[in-house]
Amino acid sequence: MVLNFLKPTYCVQSVYDLSVDELKKHHIKAVLTDLDNTLLAWNNPKGTPELHEWLKETKAAGIDVIVVSNNTWDRVKKAVGDLDVDYTAWSLKPMPRGILKVMHERGLKKDEVLMVGDQMLTDVWASHLAGVKSVLVERLIESDMWQTWVNRFIENQAKKIIYRKKGLVFYDSLTKAVEAKKD
Ligand SMILES: [Mg+2]
């Protein structure tokens, strides 16, 4: 039962794999995303050129990118800095409240959003509790935060079980992931 909540809808390498074309094809109006290790890594707080390019492309296409972070308002505000994205902080993922708040404020329907993140125990779980599709990405860099380390340990165990029981494969695009699931 819990495993169903932890199994991501899609698995891709990184957030940049969600191309504008694919997002449009899936009628996605907003990409909700985790911050730490999904958009930014501690060793590159400004973000990669790929991230900036992706943000520019989604913006030009009218697809909103909104950060849903468990971190504090102060930290998130500083971190998103010049990324020019909206954000909500203190979301308490795996609780769905941050995701639901953003959807409510913007009048977004469940099938119009994706929630992207690097952790099953927070991002993926919260997505499914909110009733939205989840995208698990590979973490940008190993974190040295012990809370994350503990989560990671549990998560790796869960991943092993899900991999074995339900199949968990990373694809290089959303469409490929969908197509592969149909087989
Ligand atoms: Mg994260």
Backbone and ligand atoms as CSV (ligand in chain L), in Angstrom:
chain,resi,resn,atom,element,x,y,z
A,1,MET,N,N,0.829,-1.206,0.000
A,1,MET,CA,C,0.000,0.000,0.000
A,1,MET,C,C,0.865,1.259,0.000
A,2,VAL,N,N,1.734,1.326,0.988
A,2,VAL,CA,C,2.658,2.472,1.044
A,2,VAL,C,C,3.498,2.515,-0.228
A,3,LEU,N,N,3.852,1.330,-0.726
A,3,LEU,CA,C,4.690,1.285,-1.923
A,3,LEU,C,C,4.015,1.960,-3.112
A,4,ASN,N,N,2.698,1.808,-3.205
A,4,ASN,CA,C,1.992,2.464,-4.297
A,4,ASN,C,C,2.112,3.971,-4.212
A,5,PHE,N,N,2.129,4.485,-2.998
A,5,PHE,CA,C,2.269,5.924,-2.813
A,5,PHE,C,C,3.680,6.396,-3.127
A,6,LEU,N,N,4.647,5.487,-2.945
A,6,LEU,CA,C,6.045,5.871,-3.147
A,6,LEU,C,C,6.514,5.655,-4.578
A,7,LYS,N,N,5.751,4.903,-5.340
A,7,LYS,CA,C,6.198,4.642,-6.712
A,7,LYS,C,C,5.906,5.841,-7.617
A,8,PRO,N,N,6.962,6.465,-8.144
A,8,PRO,CA,C,6.752,7.652,-8.966
A,8,PRO,C,C,5.980,7.338,-10.248
A,9,THR,N,N,5.201,8.315,-10.703
A,9,THR,CA,C,4.485,8.142,-11.964
A,9,THR,C,C,5.485,8.066,-13.115
A,10,TYR,N,N,6.456,8.961,-13.089
A,10,TYR,CA,C,7.508,8.989,-14.109
A,10,TYR,C,C,8.868,9.076,-13.432
A,11,CYS,N,N,9.868,8.517,-14.101
A,11,CYS,CA,C,11.244,8.671,-13.639
A,11,CYS,C,C,12.067,9.218,-14.795
A,12,VAL,N,N,12.670,10.355,-14.604
A,12,VAL,CA,C,13.596,10.866,-15.617
A,12,VAL,C,C,14.889,11.297,-14.926
A,13,GLN,N,N,15.895,11.504,-15.749
A,13,GLN,CA,C,17.201,11.834,-15.192
A,13,GLN,C,C,17.186,13.181,-14.449
A,14,SER,N,N,16.686,14.203,-15.131
A,14,SER,CA,C,16.691,15.516,-14.485
A,14,SER,C,C,15.496,16.335,-14.955
A,15,VAL,N,N,15.282,17.423,-14.261
A,15,VAL,CA,C,14.144,18.289,-14.559
A,15,VAL,C,C,14.220,18.827,-15.994
A,16,TYR,N,N,15.419,18.976,-16.522
A,16,TYR,CA,C,15.562,19.495,-17.891
A,16,TYR,C,C,15.045,18.512,-18.939
A,17,ASP,N,N,14.847,17.261,-18.539
A,17,ASP,CA,C,14.310,16.284,-19.490
A,17,ASP,C,C,12.828,16.499,-19.770
A,18,LEU,N,N,12.199,17.353,-18.976
A,18,LEU,CA,C,10.793,17.661,-19.214
A,18,LEU,C,C,10.728,18.791,-20.244
A,19,SER,N,N,10.757,18.424,-21.502
A,19,SER,CA,C,10.797,19.451,-22.546
A,19,SER,C,C,9.430,20.117,-22.684
A,20,VAL,N,N,9.459,21.335,-23.161
A,20,VAL,CA,C,8.229,22.101,-23.349
A,20,VAL,C,C,7.248,21.336,-24.238
A,21,ASP,N,N,7.759,20.742,-25.304
A,21,ASP,CA,C,6.901,19.973,-26.205
A,21,ASP,C,C,6.162,18.857,-25.470
A,22,GLU,N,N,6.913,18.147,-24.652
A,22,GLU,CA,C,6.306,17.038,-23.915
A,22,GLU,C,C,5.313,17.532,-22.875
A,23,LEU,N,N,5.676,18.599,-22.199
A,23,LEU,CA,C,4.773,19.139,-21.179
A,23,LEU,C,C,3.460,19.568,-21.824
A,24,LYS,N,N,3.573,20.204,-22.987
A,24,LYS,CA,C,2.362,20.628,-23.710
A,24,LYS,C,C,1.541,19.421,-24.146
A,25,LYS,N,N,2.229,18.428,-24.648
A,25,LYS,CA,C,1.561,17.210,-25.102
A,25,LYS,C,C,0.754,16.567,-23.964
A,26,HIS,N,N,1.276,16.689,-22.759
A,26,HIS,CA,C,0.583,16.128,-21.606
A,26,HIS,C,C,-0.329,17.145,-20.913
A,27,HIS,N,N,-0.536,18.298,-21.571
A,27,HIS,CA,C,-1.436,19.352,-21.073
A,27,HIS,C,C,-1.051,19.859,-19.689
A,28,ILE,N,N,0.239,19.967,-19.473
A,28,ILE,CA,C,0.733,20.457,-18.184
A,28,ILE,C,C,0.826,21.982,-18.212
A,29,LYS,N,N,0.154,22.621,-17.242
A,29,LYS,CA,C,0.186,24.086,-17.167
A,29,LYS,C,C,1.214,24.593,-16.160
A,30,ALA,N,N,1.525,23.752,-15.172
A,30,ALA,CA,C,2.502,24.168,-14.165
A,30,ALA,C,C,3.334,22.980,-13.701
A,31,VAL,N,N,4.626,23.233,-13.590
A,31,VAL,CA,C,5.528,22.222,-13.038
A,31,VAL,C,C,5.879,22.652,-11.623
A,32,LEU,N,N,5.407,21.884,-10.666
A,32,LEU,CA,C,5.778,22.131,-9.274
A,32,LEU,C,C,7.063,21.352,-9.026
A,33,THR,N,N,7.990,21.956,-8.345
A,33,THR,CA,C,9.265,21.266,-8.194
A,33,THR,C,C,9.910,21.502,-6.839
A,34,ASP,N,N,10.553,20.471,-6.389
A,34,ASP,CA,C,11.387,20.542,-5.205
A,34,ASP,C,C,12.585,21.445,-5.537
A,35,LEU,N,N,13.221,21.966,-4.506
A,35,LEU,CA,C,14.354,22.864,-4.735
A,35,LEU,C,C,15.704,22.136,-4.605
A,36,ASP,N,N,15.993,21.706,-3.381
A,36,ASP,CA,C,17.326,21.165,-3.091
A,36,ASP,C,C,17.571,19.824,-3.773
A,37,ASN,N,N,18.617,19.809,-4.545
A,37,ASN,CA,C,19.048,18.588,-5.234
A,37,ASN,C,C,18.180,18.225,-6.442
A,38,THR,N,N,17.142,19.037,-6.677
A,38,THR,CA,C,16.323,18.844,-7.875
A,38,THR,C,C,16.615,19.974,-8.857
A,39,LEU,N,N,16.495,21.225,-8.365
A,39,LEU,CA,C,16.858,22.378,-9.206
A,39,LEU,C,C,18.286,22.821,-8.948
A,40,LEU,N,N,18.638,22.857,-7.670
A,40,LEU,CA,C,19.952,23.398,-7.286
A,40,LEU,C,C,20.715,22.426,-6.398
A,41,ALA,N,N,22.030,22.447,-6.539
A,41,ALA,CA,C,22.888,21.646,-5.664
A,41,ALA,C,C,23.716,22.593,-4.804
A,42,TRP,N,N,24.068,22.136,-3.627
A,42,TRP,CA,C,24.778,23.021,-2.705
A,42,TRP,C,C,26.094,23.528,-3.290
A,43,ASN,N,N,26.680,22.760,-4.176
A,43,ASN,CA,C,27.979,23.167,-4.738
A,43,ASN,C,C,27.829,24.064,-5.968
A,44,ASN,N,N,26.566,24.313,-6.365
A,44,ASN,CA,C,26.324,25.199,-7.511
A,44,ASN,C,C,25.024,25.965,-7.274
A,45,PRO,N,N,25.045,26.880,-6.285
A,45,PRO,CA,C,23.801,27.531,-5.859
A,45,PRO,C,C,23.165,28.430,-6.920
A,46,LYS,N,N,23.895,28.763,-7.950
A,46,LYS,CA,C,23.326,29.621,-9.002
A,46,LYS,C,C,22.555,28.804,-10.041
A,47,GLY,N,N,22.811,27.517,-10.076
A,47,GLY,CA,C,22.125,26.678,-11.059
A,47,GLY,C,C,22.916,26.543,-12.344
A,48,THR,N,N,22.696,25.451,-13.027
A,48,THR,CA,C,23.450,25.171,-14.249
A,48,THR,C,C,22.867,25.956,-15.427
A,49,PRO,N,N,23.652,26.126,-16.492
A,49,PRO,CA,C,23.129,26.776,-17.699
A,49,PRO,C,C,21.891,26.038,-18.229
A,50,GLU,N,N,21.883,24.709,-18.097
A,50,GLU,CA,C,20.722,23.926,-18.562
A,50,GLU,C,C,19.456,24.319,-17.811
A,51,LEU,N,N,19.603,24.535,-16.513
A,51,LEU,CA,C,18.443,24.931,-15.710
A,51,LEU,C,C,17.910,26.281,-16.188
A,52,HIS,N,N,18.820,27.232,-16.367
A,52,HIS,CA,C,18.402,28.576,-16.797
A,52,HIS,C,C,17.735,28.535,-18.169
A,53,GLU,N,N,18.285,27.732,-19.034
A,53,GLU,CA,C,17.712,27.580,-20.378
A,53,GLU,C,C,16.303,26.980,-20.280
A,54,TRP,N,N,16.175,25.937,-19.468
A,54,TRP,CA,C,14.879,25.265,-19.301
A,54,TRP,C,C,13.838,26.228,-18.714
A,55,LEU,N,N,14.259,27.019,-17.732
A,55,LEU,CA,C,13.332,27.978,-17.128
A,55,LEU,C,C,12.877,29.019,-18.144
A,56,LYS,N,N,13.811,29.424,-18.998
A,56,LYS,CA,C,13.485,30.398,-20.042
A,56,LYS,C,C,12.468,29.802,-21.025
A,57,GLU,N,N,12.710,28.569,-21.406
A,57,GLU,CA,C,11.826,27.908,-22.379
A,57,GLU,C,C,10.427,27.681,-21.820
A,58,THR,N,N,10.347,27.205,-20.579
A,58,THR,CA,C,9.025,26.963,-19.993
A,58,THR,C,C,8.269,28.282,-19.850
A,59,LYS,N,N,8.983,29.306,-19.436
A,59,LYS,CA,C,8.352,30.620,-19.259
A,59,LYS,C,C,7.799,31.131,-20.589
A,60,ALA,N,N,8.598,31.022,-21.631
A,60,ALA,CA,C,8.184,31.492,-22.955
A,60,ALA,C,C,6.952,30.729,-23.444
A,61,ALA,N,N,6.838,29.478,-22.986
A,61,ALA,CA,C,5.706,28.653,-23.417
A,61,ALA,C,C,4.486,28.843,-22.509
A,62,GLY,N,N,4.634,29.667,-21.491
A,62,GLY,CA,C,3.515,29.918,-20.582
A,62,GLY,C,C,3.293,28.810,-19.563
A,63,ILE,N,N,4.321,27.997,-19.360
A,63,ILE,CA,C,4.223,26.947,-18.333
A,63,ILE,C,C,4.910,27.462,-17.068
A,64,ASP,N,N,4.149,27.511,-15.986
A,64,ASP,CA,C,4.711,28.021,-14.737
A,64,ASP,C,C,5.580,26.972,-14.056
A,65,VAL,N,N,6.682,27.422,-13.509
A,65,VAL,CA,C,7.511,26.556,-12.671
A,65,VAL,C,C,7.453,27.127,-11.256
A,66,ILE,N,N,6.961,26.325,-10.336
A,66,ILE,CA,C,6.783,26.807,-8.964
A,66,ILE,C,C,7.489,25.875,-7.994
A,67,VAL,N,N,8.366,26.451,-7.194
A,67,VAL,CA,C,9.118,25.662,-6.221
A,67,VAL,C,C,8.238,25.352,-5.009
A,68,VAL,N,N,8.188,24.081,-4.653
A,68,VAL,CA,C,7.480,23.656,-3.438
A,68,VAL,C,C,8.528,23.005,-2.543
A,69,SER,N,N,8.985,23.770,-1.566
A,69,SER,CA,C,10.123,23.314,-0.766
A,69,SER,C,C,9.739,23.084,0.687
A,70,ASN,N,N,10.458,22.205,1.326
A,70,ASN,CA,C,10.293,21.989,2.758
A,70,ASN,C,C,11.159,22.953,3.562
A,71,ASN,N,N,12.014,23.653,2.878
A,71,ASN,CA,C,12.926,24.549,3.572
A,71,ASN,C,C,12.204,25.807,4.073
A,72,THR,N,N,12.911,26.638,4.809
A,72,THR,CA,C,12.290,27.842,5.374
A,72,THR,C,C,12.103,28.909,4.296
A,73,TRP,N,N,11.186,29.835,4.553
A,73,TRP,CA,C,10.918,30.913,3.602
A,73,TRP,C,C,12.192,31.694,3.288
A,74,ASP,N,N,12.965,31.976,4.319
A,74,ASP,CA,C,14.209,32.734,4.148
A,74,ASP,C,C,15.178,32.029,3.216
A,75,ARG,N,N,15.375,30.769,3.500
A,75,ARG,CA,C,16.329,29.973,2.732
A,75,ARG,C,C,15.864,29.835,1.272
A,76,VAL,N,N,14.571,29.576,1.092
A,76,VAL,CA,C,14.060,29.379,-0.266
A,76,VAL,C,C,14.135,30.694,-1.046
A,77,LYS,N,N,13.763,31.785,-0.388
A,77,LYS,CA,C,13.805,33.094,-1.045
A,77,LYS,C,C,15.216,33.393,-1.544
A,78,LYS,N,N,16.186,33.158,-0.666
A,78,LYS,CA,C,17.586,33.391,-1.044
A,78,LYS,C,C,18.012,32.442,-2.155
A,79,ALA,N,N,17.623,31.180,-2.012
A,79,ALA,CA,C,18.087,30.160,-2.956
A,79,ALA,C,C,17.545,30.388,-4.367
A,80,VAL,N,N,16.264,30.749,-4.464
A,80,VAL,CA,C,15.716,30.917,-5.816
A,80,VAL,C,C,16.264,32.193,-6.453
A,81,GLY,N,N,16.709,33.121,-5.613
A,81,GLY,CA,C,17.406,34.324,-6.055
A,81,GLY,C,C,16.980,34.841,-7.405
A,82,ASP,N,N,17.859,34.697,-8.386
A,82,ASP,CA,C,17.544,35.263,-9.695
A,82,ASP,C,C,16.981,34.230,-10.675
A,83,LEU,N,N,16.453,33.136,-10.146
A,83,LEU,CA,C,15.859,32.133,-11.039
A,83,LEU,C,C,14.525,32.618,-11.601
A,84,ASP,N,N,13.942,33.650,-10.951
A,84,ASP,CA,C,12.686,34.202,-11.424
A,84,ASP,C,C,11.567,33.149,-11.441
A,85,VAL,N,N,11.421,32.436,-10.355
A,85,VAL,CA,C,10.312,31.486,-10.232
A,85,VAL,C,C,9.542,31.777,-8.946
A,86,ASP,N,N,8.278,31.412,-8.950
A,86,ASP,CA,C,7.467,31.522,-7.751
A,86,ASP,C,C,7.812,30.381,-6.807
A,87,TYR,N,N,7.475,30.533,-5.554
A,87,TYR,CA,C,7.821,29.468,-4.624
A,87,TYR,C,C,6.898,29.455,-3.418
A,88,THR,N,N,6.851,28.302,-2.800
A,88,THR,CA,C,6.248,28.211,-1.486
A,88,THR,C,C,7.219,27.421,-0.620
A,89,ALA,N,N,7.253,27.763,0.663
A,89,ALA,CA,C,8.228,27.134,1.546
A,89,ALA,C,C,7.497,26.422,2.688
A,90,TRP,N,N,8.268,25.740,3.517
A,90,TRP,CA,C,7.715,25.120,4.719
A,90,TRP,C,C,6.509,24.233,4.370
A,91,SER,N,N,6.695,23.412,3.364
A,91,SER,CA,C,5.574,22.635,2.827
A,91,SER,C,C,5.265,21.375,3.613
A,92,LEU,N,N,6.206,20.961,4.433
A,92,LEU,CA,C,6.042,19.749,5.237
A,92,LEU,C,C,5.748,18.498,4.402
A,93,LYS,N,N,6.383,18.410,3.208
A,93,LYS,CA,C,6.271,17.158,2.453
A,93,LYS,C,C,6.818,16.030,3.327
A,94,PRO,N,N,6.237,14.884,3.439
A,94,PRO,CA,C,5.262,14.282,2.520
A,94,PRO,C,C,3.812,14.741,2.694
A,95,MET,N,N,3.561,15.735,3.545
A,95,MET,CA,C,2.181,16.219,3.583
A,95,MET,C,C,1.919,16.975,2.285
A,96,PRO,N,N,0.693,16.942,1.817
A,96,PRO,CA,C,0.416,17.516,0.498
A,96,PRO,C,C,0.144,19.017,0.525
A,97,ARG,N,N,0.250,19.657,1.691
A,97,ARG,CA,C,-0.311,21.002,1.820
A,97,ARG,C,C,0.318,22.054,0.891
A,98,GLY,N,N,1.634,21.980,0.677
A,98,GLY,CA,C,2.288,22.958,-0.200
A,98,GLY,C,C,1.774,22.845,-1.628
A,99,ILE,N,N,1.645,21.619,-2.081
A,99,ILE,CA,C,1.173,21.365,-3.444
A,99,ILE,C,C,-0.277,21.829,-3.581
A,100,LEU,N,N,-1.093,21.463,-2.609
A,100,LEU,CA,C,-2.516,21.825,-2.654
A,100,LEU,C,C,-2.701,23.341,-2.589
A,101,LYS,N,N,-1.854,23.994,-1.802
A,101,LYS,CA,C,-1.935,25.449,-1.665
A,101,LYS,C,C,-1.677,26.129,-3.014
A,102,VAL,N,N,-0.610,25.703,-3.664
A,102,VAL,CA,C,-0.261,26.286,-4.969
A,102,VAL,C,C,-1.384,26.040,-5.979
A,103,MET,N,N,-1.913,24.821,-5.999
A,103,MET,CA,C,-2.983,24.494,-6.949
A,103,MET,C,C,-4.233,25.315,-6.670
A,104,HIS,N,N,-4.554,25.461,-5.397
A,104,HIS,CA,C,-5.746,26.221,-5.008
A,104,HIS,C,C,-5.597,27.688,-5.397
A,105,GLU,N,N,-4.444,28.251,-5.065
A,105,GLU,CA,C,-4.202,29.678,-5.354
A,105,GLU,C,C,-4.301,29.990,-6.845
A,106,ARG,N,N,-3.890,29.037,-7.657
A,106,ARG,CA,C,-3.833,29.288,-9.099
A,106,ARG,C,C,-4.956,28.610,-9.880
A,107,GLY,N,N,-5.837,27.958,-9.159
A,107,GLY,CA,C,-6.942,27.290,-9.826
A,107,GLY,C,C,-6.489,26.198,-10.782
A,108,LEU,N,N,-5.451,25.480,-10.380
A,108,LEU,CA,C,-4.926,24.400,-11.232
A,108,LEU,C,C,-5.615,23.082,-10.909
A,109,LYS,N,N,-5.939,22.333,-11.959
A,109,LYS,CA,C,-6.539,21.013,-11.743
A,109,LYS,C,C,-5.427,19.979,-11.571
A,110,LYS,N,N,-5.808,18.858,-10.980
A,110,LYS,CA,C,-4.814,17.825,-10.667
A,110,LYS,C,C,-4.052,17.317,-11.895
A,111,ASP,N,N,-4.759,17.235,-13.009
A,111,ASP,CA,C,-4.087,16.693,-14.197
A,111,ASP,C,C,-3.359,17.765,-15.004
A,112,GLU,N,N,-3.318,18.981,-14.465
A,112,GLU,CA,C,-2.603,20.061,-15.163
A,112,GLU,C,C,-1.219,20.320,-14.566
A,113,VAL,N,N,-0.899,19.566,-13.521
A,113,VAL,CA,C,0.391,19.796,-12.873
A,113,VAL,C,C,1.188,18.499,-12.745
A,114,LEU,N,N,2.490,18.674,-12.639
A,114,LEU,CA,C,3.394,17.584,-12.280
A,114,LEU,C,C,4.166,18.061,-11.067
A,115,MET,N,N,4.484,17.151,-10.178
A,115,MET,CA,C,5.372,17.499,-9.070
A,115,MET,C,C,6.681,16.747,-9.255
A,116,VAL,N,N,7.771,17.500,-9.325
A,116,VAL,CA,C,9.082,16.921,-9.591
A,116,VAL,C,C,9.947,16.966,-8.330
A,117,GLY,N,N,10.669,15.891,-8.064
A,117,GLY,CA,C,11.554,15.917,-6.911
A,117,GLY,C,C,12.524,14.761,-6.908
A,118,ASP,N,N,13.494,14.837,-6.030
A,118,ASP,CA,C,14.534,13.805,-5.997
A,118,ASP,C,C,14.308,12.785,-4.880
A,119,GLN,N,N,13.266,12.989,-4.073
A,119,GLN,CA,C,13.068,12.061,-2.955
A,119,GLN,C,C,11.675,11.433,-2.963
A,120,MET,N,N,11.664,10.134,-2.880
A,120,MET,CA,C,10.385,9.430,-2.851
A,120,MET,C,C,9.638,9.699,-1.552
A,121,LEU,N,N,10.377,9.754,-0.459
A,121,LEU,CA,C,9.722,9.864,0.844
A,121,LEU,C,C,9.141,11.238,1.128
A,122,THR,N,N,9.534,12.215,0.353
A,122,THR,CA,C,8.941,13.547,0.538
A,122,THR,C,C,8.178,13.941,-0.728
A,123,ASP,N,N,8.902,14.129,-1.824
A,123,ASP,CA,C,8.302,14.679,-3.046
A,123,ASP,C,C,7.255,13.764,-3.677
A,124,VAL,N,N,7.615,12.510,-3.861
A,124,VAL,CA,C,6.711,11.582,-4.549
A,124,VAL,C,C,5.490,11.287,-3.679
A,125,TRP,N,N,5.751,11.037,-2.432
A,125,TRP,CA,C,4.663,10.737,-1.504
A,125,TRP,C,C,3.686,11.912,-1.426
A,126,ALA,N,N,4.219,13.120,-1.272
A,126,ALA,CA,C,3.370,14.318,-1.190
A,126,ALA,C,C,2.535,14.481,-2.458
A,127,SER,N,N,3.146,14.225,-3.608
A,127,SER,CA,C,2.420,14.338,-4.878
A,127,SER,C,C,1.190,13.449,-4.869
A,128,HIS,N,N,1.406,12.201,-4.475
A,128,HIS,CA,C,0.312,11.247,-4.547
A,128,HIS,C,C,-0.756,11.524,-3.502
A,129,LEU,N,N,-0.345,12.042,-2.348
A,129,LEU,CA,C,-1.345,12.427,-1.350
A,129,LEU,C,C,-2.174,13.604,-1.860
A,130,ALA,N,N,-1.551,14.440,-2.689
A,130,ALA,CA,C,-2.265,15.577,-3.272
A,130,ALA,C,C,-3.051,15.148,-4.513
A,131,GLY,N,N,-2.824,13.919,-4.941
A,131,GLY,CA,C,-3.552,13.408,-6.107
A,131,GLY,C,C,-2.974,13.837,-7.438
A,132,VAL,N,N,-1.704,14.247,-7.451
A,132,VAL,CA,C,-1.090,14.665,-8.718
A,132,VAL,C,C,0.025,13.695,-9.132
A,133,LYS,N,N,0.363,13.763,-10.401
A,133,LYS,CA,C,1.400,12.872,-10.913
A,133,LYS,C,C,2.781,13.338,-10.457
A,134,SER,N,N,3.645,12.359,-10.232
A,134,SER,CA,C,4.976,12.684,-9.712
A,134,SER,C,C,6.052,12.335,-10.731
A,135,VAL,N,N,7.126,13.092,-10.663
A,135,VAL,CA,C,8.299,12.799,-11.490
A,135,VAL,C,C,9.501,12.698,-10.562
A,136,LEU,N,N,10.080,11.524,-10.506
A,136,LEU,CA,C,11.289,11.357,-9.702
A,136,LEU,C,C,12.497,11.631,-10.578
A,137,VAL,N,N,13.377,12.524,-10.116
A,137,VAL,CA,C,14.618,12.783,-10.846
A,137,VAL,C,C,15.788,12.266,-10.022
A,138,GLU,N,N,16.899,12.058,-10.688
A,138,GLU,CA,C,18.098,11.652,-9.963
A,138,GLU,C,C,18.630,12.868,-9.211
A,139,ARG,N,N,19.089,12.655,-7.995
A,139,ARG,CA,C,19.583,13.797,-7.229
A,139,ARG,C,C,20.811,14.405,-7.899
A,140,LEU,N,N,20.917,15.746,-7.796
A,140,LEU,CA,C,22.023,16.429,-8.459
A,140,LEU,C,C,23.355,16.062,-7.833
A,141,ILE,N,N,23.351,15.960,-6.519
A,141,ILE,CA,C,24.598,15.643,-5.821
A,141,ILE,C,C,24.259,14.993,-4.478
A,142,GLU,N,N,25.142,14.140,-3.998
A,142,GLU,CA,C,24.922,13.526,-2.689
A,142,GLU,C,C,24.905,14.618,-1.629
A,143,SER,N,N,23.901,14.607,-0.794
A,143,SER,CA,C,23.818,15.632,0.240
A,143,SER,C,C,24.585,15.187,1.475
A,144,ASP,N,N,25.051,16.174,2.219
A,144,ASP,CA,C,25.742,15.822,3.460
A,144,ASP,C,C,24.858,16.094,4.676
A,145,MET,N,N,23.604,16.477,4.410
A,145,MET,CA,C,22.699,16.730,5.532
A,145,MET,C,C,22.234,15.412,6.121
A,146,TRP,N,N,22.327,15.292,7.441
A,146,TRP,CA,C,22.052,13.977,8.017
A,146,TRP,C,C,20.577,13.581,7.895
A,147,GLN,N,N,19.670,14.570,7.958
A,147,GLN,CA,C,18.248,14.213,7.823
A,147,GLN,C,C,18.028,13.565,6.468
A,148,THR,N,N,18.668,14.160,5.472
A,148,THR,CA,C,18.519,13.635,4.127
A,148,THR,C,C,19.161,12.264,4.042
A,149,TRP,N,N,20.261,12.119,4.744
A,149,TRP,CA,C,20.966,10.840,4.720
A,149,TRP,C,C,20.086,9.723,5.289
A,150,VAL,N,N,19.395,10.032,6.379
A,150,VAL,CA,C,18.511,9.042,6.994
A,150,VAL,C,C,17.384,8.703,6.027
A,151,ASN,N,N,16.761,9.761,5.464
A,151,ASN,CA,C,15.718,9.550,4.460
A,151,ASN,C,C,16.220,8.687,3.327
A,152,ARG,N,N,17.424,9.006,2.919
A,152,ARG,CA,C,18.010,8.342,1.766
A,152,ARG,C,C,18.185,6.849,2.026
A,153,PHE,N,N,18.589,6.547,3.236
A,153,PHE,CA,C,18.787,5.141,3.588
A,153,PHE,C,C,17.475,4.380,3.476
A,154,ILE,N,N,16.428,4.944,4.080
A,154,ILE,CA,C,15.111,4.299,4.030
A,154,ILE,C,C,14.661,4.223,2.577
A,155,GLU,N,N,14.905,5.331,1.875
A,155,GLU,CA,C,14.480,5.421,0.489
A,155,GLU,C,C,15.155,4.381,-0.404
A,156,ASN,N,N,16.437,4.191,-0.180
A,156,ASN,CA,C,17.153,3.196,-0.983
A,156,ASN,C,C,16.582,1.798,-0.776
A,157,GLN,N,N,16.180,1.526,0.465
A,157,GLN,CA,C,15.565,0.223,0.746
A,157,GLN,C,C,14.229,0.122,0.011
A,158,ALA,N,N,13.448,1.195,0.111
A,158,ALA,CA,C,12.139,1.213,-0.552
A,158,ALA,C,C,12.311,1.073,-2.059
A,159,LYS,N,N,13.304,1.766,-2.590
A,159,LYS,CA,C,13.573,1.726,-4.026
A,159,LYS,C,C,13.874,0.306,-4.482
A,160,LYS,N,N,14.684,-0.372,-3.681
A,160,LYS,CA,C,15.048,-1.751,-4.024
A,160,LYS,C,C,13.797,-2.611,-4.127
A,161,ILE,N,N,12.907,-2.446,-3.142
A,161,ILE,CA,C,11.685,-3.260,-3.120
A,161,ILE,C,C,10.796,-2.882,-4.304
A,162,ILE,N,N,10.636,-1.572,-4.528
A,162,ILE,CA,C,9.780,-1.121,-5.626
A,162,ILE,C,C,10.364,-1.563,-6.956
A,163,TYR,N,N,11.670,-1.472,-7.054
A,163,TYR,CA,C,12.340,-1.891,-8.285
A,163,TYR,C,C,12.027,-3.351,-8.577
A,164,ARG,N,N,12.097,-4.137,-7.522
A,164,ARG,CA,C,11.888,-5.569,-7.686
A,164,ARG,C,C,10.423,-5.898,-7.950
A,165,LYS,N,N,9.552,-5.273,-7.187
A,165,LYS,CA,C,8.134,-5.655,-7.243
A,165,LYS,C,C,7.386,-4.957,-8.364
A,166,LYS,N,N,7.710,-3.724,-8.612
A,166,LYS,CA,C,6.877,-2.955,-9.523
A,166,LYS,C,C,7.626,-2.423,-10.736
A,167,GLY,N,N,8.928,-2.577,-10.739
A,167,GLY,CA,C,9.698,-2.084,-11.878
A,167,GLY,C,C,9.895,-0.589,-11.761
A,168,LEU,N,N,11.101,-0.140,-11.703
A,168,LEU,CA,C,11.389,1.290,-11.608
A,168,LEU,C,C,12.562,1.566,-12.541
A,169,VAL,N,N,12.268,2.245,-13.629
A,169,VAL,CA,C,13.292,2.473,-14.638
A,169,VAL,C,C,13.360,3.962,-14.948
A,170,PHE,N,N,14.558,4.474,-15.051
A,170,PHE,CA,C,14.713,5.886,-15.410
A,170,PHE,C,C,14.734,6.040,-16.925
A,171,TYR,N,N,13.961,6.994,-17.420
A,171,TYR,CA,C,13.908,7.250,-18.856
A,171,TYR,C,C,14.501,8.620,-19.112
A,172,ASP,N,N,14.799,8.881,-20.378
A,172,ASP,CA,C,15.374,10.195,-20.654
A,172,ASP,C,C,14.329,11.192,-21.134
A,173,SER,N,N,13.088,10.800,-21.142
A,173,SER,CA,C,12.042,11.784,-21.408
A,173,SER,C,C,10.715,11.277,-20.881
A,174,LEU,N,N,9.813,12.218,-20.677
A,174,LEU,CA,C,8.499,11.898,-20.134
A,174,LEU,C,C,7.747,10.982,-21.088
A,175,THR,N,N,7.819,11.298,-22.347
A,175,THR,CA,C,7.093,10.513,-23.355
A,175,THR,C,C,7.610,9.089,-23.412
A,176,LYS,N,N,8.919,8.977,-23.371
A,176,LYS,CA,C,9.492,7.626,-23.374
A,176,LYS,C,C,9.017,6.844,-22.164
A,177,ALA,N,N,8.969,7.509,-21.021
A,177,ALA,CA,C,8.526,6.848,-19.803
A,177,ALA,C,C,7.086,6.378,-19.957
A,178,VAL,N,N,6.256,7.230,-20.550
A,178,VAL,CA,C,4.844,6.876,-20.735
A,178,VAL,C,C,4.734,5.704,-21.704
A,179,GLU,N,N,5.454,5.806,-22.808
A,179,GLU,CA,C,5.385,4.737,-23.806
A,179,GLU,C,C,5.850,3.403,-23.239
A,180,ALA,N,N,6.920,3.470,-22.462
A,180,ALA,CA,C,7.457,2.241,-21.892
A,180,ALA,C,C,6.467,1.627,-20.907
A,181,LYS,N,N,5.730,2.482,-20.217
A,181,LYS,CA,C,4.757,1.976,-19.240
A,181,LYS,C,C,3.608,1.229,-19.923
A,182,LYS,N,N,3.315,1.650,-21.135
A,182,LYS,CA,C,2.195,1.024,-21.870
A,182,LYS,C,C,2.540,-0.399,-22.312
A,183,ASP,N,N,3.815,-0.649,-22.500
A,183,ASP,CA,C,4.217,-1.978,-23.010
A,183,ASP,C,C,3.846,-3.098,-22.044
L,1,MG,MG,MG,15.291,17.492,-2.665
